[in-house]
Amino acid sequence: MNYLAHIYLSYDNDQVKIGNFIADFIKGNNFKKFPEAIQKGILLHRLIDSFTDAHPVVRKSKRRLHKRYRHYDGVIIDIFMDHFLAKNWQLFSTIPLPEYENNFIALLEKNSKILPSKLIVILPYLKMQKWLSSYANLTGIEKTLQGVNKRTKGISKMDLAINDLQENYTNFESDFFLFFKELESYVSNIDFKTLKK
């Protein structure tokens, strides 16, 4: 899952949201230096990623992609999933996506002192370019794919994946609804009180 899904799947708990959002920037046991609720968000992020990577619907989605992407196929599907979540946001939240996004940016800014330095760098772009709400349209997803491709110095060829999305759009959206229902159920059954470090 990409940014939006991880934030959404955070039990509507602000500290868990922060942990879930920053998790990719926290390696190994470094998460233990954060407050407990943020630690739980980081651990939740890792559980979501493991569930996603092993899920048969996600694997089927990866097979729909051109072989040129190799091990970047998972990143591409994560971005596609965020697109369908953003596009269908009204089915998942009563808070409009632009408002939800603004609230989350304000939360990050309020807690900027504990954010990893790499996140501090991208925070202005996240805010200015409206990353989360831009996922709802194909132009926003195309820019996201181009940006990630640039960070891989063009090796991933992810800028081409917008074509895969458009060519197989209905199937990818069907995959999203099948998978995300099961992911929500999985997350709702995680007992945070017993979540192990």
Residue frames as qw, qx, qy, qz and C-alpha x, y, z in Angstrom:
[[0.000, 0.886, 0.463, 0.000, 0.00, 0.00, 0.00],
 [0.387, 0.434, -0.024, 0.813, 1.09, 3.54, -0.66],
 [0.082, 0.132, -0.389, 0.908, 0.77, 6.66, 1.52],
 [0.493, -0.237, -0.084, -0.833, -2.98, 7.22, 1.45],
 [0.800, -0.204, -0.521, -0.216, -3.95, 3.64, 2.29],
 [0.557, -0.028, -0.618, 0.555, -1.50, 3.47, 5.20],
 [0.089, -0.151, 0.283, -0.943, -2.85, 6.71, 6.67],
 [0.637, -0.207, -0.262, -0.695, -6.45, 5.59, 6.21],
 [0.828, -0.158, -0.535, -0.049, -5.81, 2.21, 7.87],
 [0.331, 0.280, -0.569, 0.699, -4.53, 3.78, 11.09],
 [0.338, -0.498, -0.753, 0.264, -7.58, 3.43, 13.36],
 [0.054, -0.856, -0.226, -0.463, -8.16, 7.18, 13.12],
 [0.662, -0.666, -0.067, 0.337, -5.42, 7.56, 15.73],
 [0.248, 0.953, -0.176, -0.006, -3.14, 10.53, 15.01],
 [0.325, -0.695, 0.637, 0.084, 0.03, 9.03, 16.48],
 [0.734, 0.076, 0.666, 0.113, -0.57, 5.71, 14.74],
 [0.580, 0.795, 0.179, 0.006, -1.07, 7.66, 11.49],
 [0.030, 0.898, -0.433, -0.071, 2.33, 9.30, 11.91],
 [0.525, -0.403, 0.745, 0.083, 4.01, 5.96, 12.58],
 [0.736, 0.377, 0.561, 0.039, 2.27, 4.28, 9.67],
 [0.445, 0.895, 0.015, -0.028, 3.30, 7.16, 7.40],
 [0.014, -0.857, 0.514, 0.020, 6.98, 7.33, 8.41],
 [0.887, -0.245, 0.391, -0.030, 7.56, 3.57, 8.61],
 [0.851, 0.467, 0.051, 0.233, 9.37, 3.20, 5.27],
 [0.258, 0.813, -0.318, 0.414, 11.98, 5.65, 6.55],
 [0.520, -0.617, 0.497, -0.318, 12.62, 3.70, 9.77],
 [0.662, 0.336, -0.667, -0.056, 14.92, 0.71, 9.50],
 [0.531, 0.040, -0.790, 0.304, 15.12, -2.33, 11.78],
 [0.463, -0.549, -0.620, 0.315, 14.76, -1.66, 15.49],
 [0.199, 0.127, -0.071, 0.969, 15.18, 2.10, 15.14],
 [0.367, -0.561, -0.459, -0.583, 11.42, 2.37, 15.65],
 [0.614, -0.476, -0.566, 0.276, 11.97, 1.81, 19.39],
 [0.315, -0.075, -0.207, 0.923, 13.20, 5.37, 19.89],
 [0.247, -0.343, -0.309, -0.852, 9.69, 6.70, 19.13],
 [0.471, -0.134, 0.473, -0.732, 6.73, 7.02, 21.53],
 [0.396, 0.047, 0.910, -0.113, 4.68, 3.84, 21.93],
 [0.581, 0.597, 0.414, -0.369, 1.72, 4.86, 19.73],
 [0.389, 0.754, -0.396, -0.351, 4.06, 5.80, 16.87],
 [0.164, -0.351, 0.919, 0.078, 5.88, 2.48, 17.32],
 [0.536, 0.296, 0.757, -0.228, 2.54, 0.72, 16.91],
 [0.537, 0.744, 0.032, -0.396, 1.93, 2.67, 13.69],
 [0.163, 0.642, -0.706, -0.251, 5.31, 1.56, 12.33],
 [0.293, -0.099, 0.949, -0.064, 4.59, -2.05, 13.27],
 [0.588, 0.517, 0.495, -0.377, 1.12, -1.80, 11.73],
 [0.416, 0.741, -0.331, -0.409, 2.68, -0.53, 8.50],
 [0.015, 0.438, -0.888, -0.140, 4.95, -3.57, 8.39],
 [0.443, 0.184, 0.847, -0.229, 2.03, -5.95, 8.99],
 [0.565, 0.670, 0.190, -0.443, 0.04, -4.28, 6.21],
 [0.292, 0.681, -0.581, -0.337, 2.99, -4.61, 3.82],
 [0.173, -0.223, 0.959, 0.007, 3.47, -8.29, 4.65],
 [0.524, 0.399, 0.673, -0.337, -0.23, -9.02, 4.20],
 [0.492, 0.741, -0.064, -0.454, -0.27, -7.13, 0.91],
 [0.137, 0.598, -0.738, -0.282, 2.83, -8.79, -0.54],
 [0.197, -0.082, 0.976, -0.039, 1.50, -12.28, 0.20],
 [0.554, 0.384, 0.465, -0.574, -2.06, -11.72, -1.00],
 [0.522, 0.204, 0.751, 0.349, -3.16, -13.67, -4.11],
 [0.328, 0.865, 0.379, -0.011, -5.16, -10.74, -5.55],
 [0.102, -0.899, 0.281, 0.319, -2.11, -8.47, -5.33],
 [0.470, -0.287, 0.732, 0.401, -0.01, -11.14, -7.00],
 [0.495, 0.547, 0.648, 0.189, -2.59, -11.37, -9.76],
 [0.144, 0.969, 0.092, -0.180, -2.43, -7.58, -10.18],
 [0.309, -0.681, 0.520, 0.412, 1.35, -7.77, -10.53],
 [0.530, 0.072, 0.766, 0.356, 0.98, -10.33, -13.29],
 [0.399, 0.813, 0.424, -0.025, -1.18, -7.86, -15.23],
 [0.060, -0.903, 0.235, 0.354, 1.85, -5.55, -15.50],
 [0.691, 0.643, -0.325, 0.057, 4.45, -5.66, -18.26],
 [0.917, -0.211, -0.140, 0.308, 7.47, -7.76, -17.30],
 [0.472, 0.600, -0.169, 0.623, 9.83, -4.78, -17.78],
 [0.326, -0.793, 0.150, -0.491, 9.22, -3.52, -14.23],
 [0.575, 0.164, -0.733, 0.323, 10.69, -6.62, -12.52],
 [0.417, -0.335, -0.699, 0.474, 10.85, -6.16, -8.71],
 [0.061, 0.042, 0.133, -0.988, 9.31, -2.69, -8.96],
 [0.321, -0.347, -0.709, -0.523, 5.93, -4.26, -9.74],
 [0.385, -0.527, -0.689, 0.314, 4.90, -4.15, -6.09],
 [0.149, -0.355, -0.147, 0.911, 5.56, -0.41, -5.84],
 [0.179, -0.071, -0.501, -0.844, 3.48, 0.17, -8.96],
 [0.400, -0.453, -0.765, -0.224, 0.53, -1.82, -7.62],
 [0.311, -0.474, -0.518, 0.641, 0.74, 0.08, -4.32],
 [0.012, 0.228, -0.103, -0.968, 0.40, 3.34, -6.27],
 [0.308, -0.221, -0.685, -0.622, -2.48, 1.95, -8.34],
 [0.374, -0.489, -0.770, 0.167, -4.27, 0.90, -5.13],
 [0.160, -0.436, -0.303, 0.832, -3.94, 4.43, -3.75],
 [0.143, 0.003, -0.423, -0.895, -5.45, 5.73, -6.98],
 [0.405, -0.367, -0.741, -0.390, -8.55, 3.59, -6.60],
 [0.354, -0.496, -0.622, 0.492, -8.84, 4.43, -2.90],
 [0.070, -0.321, -0.054, 0.943, -8.65, 8.16, -3.68],
 [0.221, -0.102, -0.587, -0.772, -11.00, 7.87, -6.67],
 [0.531, -0.432, -0.668, -0.293, -13.61, 6.04, -4.58],
 [0.180, 0.174, -0.575, 0.779, -12.87, 7.92, -1.35],
 [0.495, -0.239, 0.063, -0.833, -16.53, 8.75, -0.65],
 [0.837, -0.144, -0.471, -0.238, -17.15, 5.00, -0.14],
 [0.707, -0.033, -0.545, 0.449, -14.58, 4.89, 2.67],
 [0.300, -0.238, -0.397, 0.834, -14.80, 8.20, 4.51],
 [0.039, 0.853, 0.519, -0.014, -17.38, 10.88, 5.25],
 [0.236, -0.783, 0.120, 0.563, -14.58, 13.48, 5.30],
 [0.655, 0.755, -0.019, -0.032, -13.85, 14.83, 1.79],
 [0.880, 0.067, -0.022, 0.470, -10.38, 13.85, 0.63],
 [0.323, 0.646, -0.121, 0.681, -9.02, 17.44, 0.34],
 [0.474, -0.734, 0.150, -0.462, -10.10, 18.12, 3.94],
 [0.953, -0.285, 0.042, 0.090, -8.68, 14.78, 5.12],
 [0.741, 0.350, -0.077, 0.568, -5.41, 15.61, 3.39],
 [0.029, 0.747, -0.150, 0.647, -5.23, 19.10, 4.92],
 [0.722, -0.628, 0.112, -0.267, -5.85, 17.66, 8.39],
 [0.953, -0.093, 0.017, 0.286, -3.06, 15.14, 7.91],
 [0.516, 0.545, -0.116, 0.651, -0.58, 17.75, 6.66],
 [0.292, -0.770, 0.155, -0.545, -1.40, 19.89, 9.71],
 [0.900, -0.429, 0.068, -0.037, -0.75, 16.84, 11.91],
 [0.846, 0.183, -0.047, 0.498, 2.67, 16.31, 10.31],
 [0.225, 0.687, -0.123, 0.680, 3.59, 19.98, 10.67],
 [0.567, -0.716, 0.108, -0.392, 2.56, 19.95, 14.33],
 [0.890, -0.372, 0.252, 0.080, 4.82, 16.91, 14.91],
 [0.630, 0.729, -0.245, 0.107, 7.65, 17.91, 12.58],
 [0.188, -0.762, 0.590, -0.189, 10.30, 17.61, 15.31],
 [0.676, -0.242, 0.689, -0.096, 9.95, 13.84, 15.40],
 [0.830, 0.528, 0.084, -0.157, 9.77, 13.24, 11.65],
 [0.787, -0.092, 0.333, 0.511, 12.75, 11.63, 9.88],
 [0.131, -0.587, 0.228, 0.766, 14.91, 14.17, 8.04],
 [0.139, 0.061, 0.770, 0.620, 14.04, 12.70, 4.63],
 [0.003, 0.669, 0.740, 0.069, 10.37, 13.33, 5.35],
 [0.138, -0.751, -0.165, 0.624, 11.03, 16.90, 6.42],
 [0.167, -0.284, 0.523, 0.786, 12.51, 17.45, 2.95],
 [0.018, -0.265, -0.802, -0.535, 9.45, 16.16, 1.09],
 [0.009, -0.569, -0.691, 0.447, 6.81, 17.67, 3.40],
 [0.147, 0.528, -0.022, -0.836, 6.59, 21.00, 1.50],
 [0.221, 0.151, -0.729, -0.630, 6.05, 19.10, -1.78],
 [0.086, -0.333, -0.935, 0.084, 3.48, 16.81, -0.17],
 [0.058, 0.623, 0.480, -0.615, 1.57, 19.93, 0.89],
 [0.136, 0.527, -0.226, -0.808, 2.06, 22.16, -2.14],
 [0.255, 0.184, -0.764, -0.563, 1.43, 19.50, -4.80],
 [0.730, -0.048, 0.232, -0.641, -1.50, 17.92, -2.90],
 [0.132, 0.306, -0.929, -0.164, -0.06, 14.43, -3.32],
 [0.258, 0.143, 0.906, -0.302, -2.81, 12.52, -1.57],
 [0.512, 0.573, 0.384, -0.512, -5.78, 14.11, -3.33],
 [0.333, 0.609, -0.496, -0.522, -3.93, 14.07, -6.67],
 [0.204, -0.138, 0.966, 0.082, -3.99, 10.27, -6.56],
 [0.525, 0.427, 0.596, -0.432, -7.69, 10.43, -7.48],
 [0.623, 0.721, 0.003, -0.304, -6.98, 11.30, -11.12],
 [0.920, 0.219, 0.136, 0.295, -4.78, 9.75, -13.77],
 [0.344, 0.817, -0.190, 0.422, -2.70, 12.90, -14.20],
 [0.440, -0.752, 0.395, -0.293, -1.74, 12.77, -10.53],
 [0.924, -0.175, 0.336, 0.052, -0.88, 9.08, -10.72],
 [0.763, 0.553, 0.007, 0.334, 1.19, 9.65, -13.84],
 [0.067, 0.852, -0.325, 0.405, 3.19, 12.37, -12.06],
 [0.707, -0.552, 0.403, -0.180, 3.69, 10.07, -9.09],
 [0.948, 0.119, 0.235, 0.178, 4.98, 7.26, -11.31],
 [0.537, 0.733, -0.117, 0.400, 7.28, 9.70, -13.12],
 [0.248, -0.833, 0.361, -0.339, 8.62, 10.97, -9.79],
 [0.836, -0.366, 0.408, -0.027, 9.40, 7.49, -8.48],
 [0.866, 0.403, 0.119, 0.271, 10.99, 6.55, -11.80],
 [0.252, 0.858, -0.242, 0.377, 13.21, 9.63, -11.53],
 [0.514, -0.701, 0.439, -0.226, 14.30, 8.58, -8.04],
 [0.895, -0.095, 0.417, 0.127, 15.36, 5.20, -9.48],
 [0.122, -0.587, 0.508, 0.619, 17.33, 7.10, -12.18],
 [0.606, 0.400, -0.342, -0.596, 15.03, 5.61, -14.83],
 [0.037, 0.246, -0.968, -0.023, 15.93, 2.02, -14.01],
 [0.375, 0.224, 0.791, -0.429, 12.39, 1.12, -12.87],
 [0.056, -0.153, -0.665, -0.729, 10.70, 2.41, -16.06],
 [0.032, 0.479, 0.777, -0.406, 7.73, 3.15, -13.82],
 [0.198, 0.413, -0.041, -0.888, 6.83, 6.20, -15.88],
 [0.303, 0.075, -0.745, -0.590, 5.49, 3.74, -18.47],
 [0.020, -0.220, -0.943, 0.250, 3.14, 2.06, -15.99],
 [0.367, 0.361, 0.235, -0.824, 0.41, 4.63, -16.61],
 [0.485, 0.250, -0.595, -0.590, -0.12, 2.78, -19.90],
 [0.254, -0.062, -0.961, 0.088, -0.58, -0.53, -18.07],
 [0.144, 0.313, 0.630, -0.696, -3.15, 1.13, -15.80],
 [0.445, 0.380, -0.076, -0.808, -5.13, 2.60, -18.67],
 [0.441, 0.215, -0.762, -0.422, -5.04, -0.59, -20.75],
 [0.467, -0.190, -0.862, 0.053, -6.29, -2.79, -17.90],
 [0.162, -0.341, 0.276, -0.884, -8.13, -0.23, -15.80],
 [0.750, -0.293, -0.151, -0.573, -11.33, -2.17, -15.04],
 [0.867, -0.068, -0.476, 0.132, -9.43, -5.28, -13.93],
 [0.373, 0.220, -0.491, 0.756, -7.10, -3.29, -11.69],
 [0.371, -0.342, 0.169, -0.847, -10.09, -1.57, -10.08],
 [0.868, -0.223, -0.303, -0.324, -11.81, -4.90, -9.52],
 [0.708, 0.080, -0.544, 0.443, -8.61, -6.21, -7.92],
 [0.037, 0.349, -0.371, 0.859, -8.57, -3.19, -5.62],
 [0.626, -0.343, 0.030, -0.700, -12.09, -3.73, -4.30],
 [0.909, -0.101, -0.401, -0.050, -11.53, -7.46, -3.77],
 [0.632, 0.140, -0.488, 0.586, -8.25, -6.95, -1.96],
 [0.008, -0.402, 0.293, -0.868, -9.01, -3.81, 0.03],
 [0.735, -0.417, -0.145, -0.515, -12.09, -5.33, 1.64],
 [0.909, -0.159, -0.339, 0.184, -9.92, -8.16, 2.96],
 [0.453, 0.293, -0.349, 0.766, -7.16, -5.77, 4.02],
 [0.332, -0.509, 0.111, -0.787, -9.62, -3.66, 6.02],
 [0.878, -0.352, -0.199, -0.256, -10.91, -6.80, 7.72],
 [0.799, 0.073, -0.380, 0.460, -7.36, -7.93, 8.51],
 [0.200, 0.384, -0.303, 0.849, -6.42, -4.57, 10.04],
 [0.535, -0.499, -0.019, -0.681, -9.65, -4.33, 12.05],
 [0.926, -0.293, -0.225, -0.080, -8.79, -7.65, 13.72],
 [0.562, 0.314, -0.462, 0.609, -5.32, -6.59, 14.86],
 [0.566, -0.762, -0.308, 0.068, -5.32, -6.19, 18.63],
 [0.273, 0.788, -0.257, 0.489, -3.16, -3.16, 19.34],
 [0.587, -0.705, 0.295, -0.267, -2.88, -4.08, 22.99],
 [0.875, -0.234, 0.403, 0.134, -1.03, -7.26, 22.08],
 [0.648, 0.742, -0.129, 0.113, 0.88, -5.92, 19.06],
 [0.837, -0.375, 0.092, 0.388, 4.42, -7.24, 19.61],
 [0.053, 0.925, -0.306, -0.217, 7.55, -5.17, 19.22]]
